[in-house]
Amino acid sequence: MKKFIQKSTVLLLLFMIPLTSWSQDETGNWLMYFGTNKISEKLSIHTEVQFRNHTIAPVNTEQWLLRTGLNYHFAKNAFATAGYAYIGSFVYDSERDSPETEEHRIWQQLITTDHIGRVKLEHRYRAEQRWVEDDFKTRFRYRLMLFIPVNKPVIETGTFFFGIYNEIFVNGAEDFFDRNRLYGGIGYQLNKNLNLQTGMLYQRLSTTGKGYLQFSVIFNTDLRKKQKEIQQ
C-alpha cells in the first residue's frame, strides 16, 4: 500500500511539473460545478456551471459557462450525451457587466470507462457545433483522464484520489490545432453522491499558454428516489 501511494505521488508530480512552467503568464482561476441527475434506468440529466477568471482571485471574469444535456446510459461503463451550452466571454479588466462575446453551442459526447488494476481510465469524445456571435465553427475533443485512489482500493466514501488528464481540441475547418489542456489534482469523495476536487490546469493555445487554479464540486443524484417518496 505504501509503495502504491509513493508511486501515485511521483506520477502526479511528474504530470504537475509542466504545469509550473508558465511563470511568465498570469495564473487564472476556474470555479466549477458538475452534476449527473438520474431520472430513469437509462436516462440522466447533465448540469454544469463554470465561473472562469483571468486572475487567480475570482474578481476578473474571463468566462461564464452554462452547460446541460441528456445522458443515455446504454452500458454500465458507457453513456452518450447531447446538449446545449452558453458561453459568455469577457476582455481582461473589462468594465462591462455583460460579455463582449457570446457563444451558443450544441454538443454531443461519448464517455467510456475501464480499469487497469485500481486505476480508473475515462475516455471522453466530444463534438461541438459553435455559434460564436455571427461565426459558425465546429470542433472535436478527446480527453483521457485517470483516477487513482490513494487510501482505498476503489473510490468510495472517505477516499482521497488523484485526477490527471490531457485533452486535445481540433477544429473542423480552420487551423487544425485549437488547444491542449493538461491537468493534475487531488479529490476527496465525501459520500456516494458528492466529491470535491482541486488542482492546476495548463491550457496551451497555438501561440500562448496559461495556468489555472481549479476548484470543482461534483454532485450526482438519483432523482428517482425522490419521485418514489412523493408517490408514497
C-alpha positions in Angstrom: 0.0 0.0 0.0 2.8 2.4 0.9 4.6 1.6 -2.3 1.4 2.3 -4.3 0.9 5.7 -2.6 4.6 6.6 -3.3 4.3 5.7 -6.9 1.0 7.6 -7.3 2.5 10.7 -5.7 5.5 10.5 -8.1 3.2 10.1 -11.1 1.1 13.1 -10.0 4.3 15.2 -9.5 5.6 14.2 -13.0 2.3 15.5 -14.5 2.4 18.6 -12.4 5.9 19.7 -13.4 4.8 21.0 -16.8 2.1 23.0 -15.0 4.7 25.1 -13.2 6.3 26.3 -16.5 4.1 29.3 -17.1 5.8 31.7 -14.6 5.7 34.4 -17.2 2.0 34.1 -17.6 -0.5 35.2 -15.0 -2.5 32.4 -13.4 -6.3 32.3 -13.7 -9.0 30.6 -11.7 -11.9 28.3 -12.5 -14.7 27.6 -10.1 -16.9 24.7 -11.4 -19.9 22.6 -10.6 -20.9 19.3 -12.4 -23.9 17.1 -11.8 -25.4 13.9 -13.2 -29.0 13.6 -12.1 -30.5 10.2 -12.8 -34.2 10.3 -13.9 -34.7 6.7 -15.1 -32.8 3.5 -15.5 -31.3 4.7 -18.8 -31.5 8.5 -18.6 -29.9 11.2 -16.6 -29.5 15.0 -16.9 -26.2 16.7 -17.1 -25.9 20.0 -15.3 -22.8 22.2 -15.3 -21.8 25.8 -14.2 -18.3 27.2 -14.6 -17.1 30.7 -13.5 -13.7 31.3 -15.1 -11.4 34.2 -14.1 -8.5 35.9 -15.8 -6.7 36.2 -12.4 -6.2 33.7 -9.6 -8.5 35.7 -7.4 -12.1 35.4 -8.7 -12.5 39.1 -9.3 -11.8 39.5 -13.0 -14.3 37.4 -15.1 -13.0 35.6 -18.1 -16.0 33.4 -19.0 -19.4 32.2 -17.8 -20.2 28.7 -19.0 -23.6 27.0 -18.6 -24.0 23.5 -20.0 -26.7 21.0 -19.8 -27.6 17.8 -21.7 -29.4 14.5 -21.7 -27.4 11.3 -21.0 -28.3 7.9 -22.3 -26.6 5.1 -20.3 -26.5 2.1 -22.7 -24.0 0.1 -20.7 -22.6 0.0 -17.2 -19.3 1.7 -18.4 -20.6 3.8 -21.2 -23.1 6.6 -22.0 -23.8 9.2 -24.7 -24.9 12.8 -24.3 -26.5 15.5 -26.4 -27.0 19.0 -25.1 -26.7 22.8 -25.2 -24.2 25.3 -23.8 -24.0 29.0 -23.4 -20.6 30.8 -23.0 -20.1 34.5 -22.3 -16.5 35.8 -22.7 -15.1 39.0 -21.2 -12.0 41.0 -22.1 -9.3 41.3 -19.3 -10.2 44.2 -16.9 -13.4 44.7 -18.7 -15.8 47.3 -17.1 -18.8 45.8 -18.9 -21.4 43.9 -16.9 -22.3 41.8 -20.0 -19.9 39.7 -22.1 -18.1 41.1 -25.1 -18.6 37.8 -26.9 -21.4 35.3 -26.6 -21.4 31.7 -27.9 -24.3 29.2 -28.2 -23.2 25.6 -28.6 -24.7 22.3 -29.4 -22.6 19.3 -28.3 -22.5 15.6 -28.3 -20.2 13.2 -26.5 -19.5 9.6 -25.6 -17.8 8.6 -22.3 -16.5 5.1 -21.7 -14.6 3.8 -18.6 -12.3 0.9 -17.8 -9.7 -0.1 -15.2 -6.1 -1.1 -15.1 -5.7 -2.5 -11.7 -7.0 0.1 -9.2 -6.6 2.9 -11.7 -9.8 4.1 -13.5 -9.5 5.3 -17.1 -12.1 7.6 -18.6 -12.3 8.3 -22.3 -14.3 11.3 -23.4 -15.1 12.0 -27.1 -16.9 15.3 -27.8 -18.1 17.1 -30.9 -19.3 20.7 -30.8 -21.2 22.9 -33.2 -20.5 26.5 -32.1 -22.2 29.8 -33.0 -19.7 32.5 -31.8 -21.5 35.8 -32.5 -22.0 35.6 -36.3 -19.5 32.8 -37.0 -20.3 29.1 -37.1 -17.5 26.7 -36.2 -17.1 23.0 -35.4 -14.7 21.4 -33.0 -13.7 18.0 -31.8 -12.2 17.0 -28.5 -10.7 13.9 -26.9 -9.8 13.6 -23.2 -8.1 10.8 -21.4 -8.5 11.0 -17.6 -7.0 8.8 -14.8 -8.5 8.5 -11.4 -6.1 7.0 -8.9 -7.4 6.1 -5.4 -4.8 6.7 -2.6 -6.1 5.4 0.7 -8.5 2.8 -0.5 -8.6 0.2 -3.4 -11.5 2.0 -5.1 -13.0 5.4 -4.9 -15.8 5.3 -2.3 -16.8 7.4 0.7 -13.7 8.7 2.5 -11.3 8.1 -0.4 -8.6 10.6 -1.4 -7.7 10.3 -5.1 -5.5 11.8 -7.8 -7.1 13.1 -11.0 -4.9 13.5 -14.1 -6.0 14.2 -17.7 -4.9 15.5 -21.0 -7.4 16.9 -23.6 -6.7 17.8 -27.2 -9.0 20.1 -29.2 -9.0 20.2 -33.0 -11.1 22.4 -35.4 -13.3 21.2 -38.2 -12.4 23.8 -40.9 -10.0 26.4 -39.5 -6.4 25.8 -38.3 -6.4 22.1 -37.3 -5.0 22.6 -33.7 -7.2 24.5 -31.4 -5.8 23.9 -27.9 -4.5 21.4 -25.4 -5.2 21.1 -21.7 -3.1 19.2 -19.1 -4.5 18.8 -15.6 -3.3 17.3 -12.3 -5.2 17.5 -9.0 -6.5 15.7 -5.9 -10.0 14.9 -4.8 -11.9 13.6 -1.9 -15.1 11.5 -2.0 -17.3 12.9 0.7 -20.2 10.5 0.2 -21.8 8.4 -2.5 -23.1 11.5 -4.4 -20.5 14.2 -3.7 -16.8 14.7 -4.2 -14.6 17.8 -4.2 -11.5 18.3 -6.4 -8.8 20.9 -6.7 -5.8 21.1 -9.0 -3.9 23.0 -11.7 -4.6 23.1 -15.4 -2.3 24.3 -18.1 -4.0 25.4 -21.3 -1.9 25.7 -24.4 -3.1 27.6 -27.5 -1.2 27.8 -30.8 0.9 30.8 -29.6 0.2 31.3 -25.9 -0.3 29.3 -22.7 -1.8 29.9 -19.3 -2.3 28.1 -16.0 -5.5 28.0 -14.0 -6.1 27.0 -10.4 -9.3 24.9 -10.3 -11.9 24.1 -7.7 -14.7 21.6 -8.6 -17.8 20.3 -6.9 -19.2 17.1 -8.4 -22.7 16.3 -7.1 -24.5 13.3 -8.6 -28.1 12.5 -7.5 -30.7 9.8 -8.2 -34.0 11.8 -8.6 -35.9 8.5 -8.9 -35.8 8.1 -5.2 -37.4 11.4 -4.6 -40.1 10.6 -7.1 -40.9 7.3 -5.4 -41.0 9.1 -2.0 -43.5 11.6 -3.4 -45.7 8.8 -4.8 -45.8 7.0 -1.5 
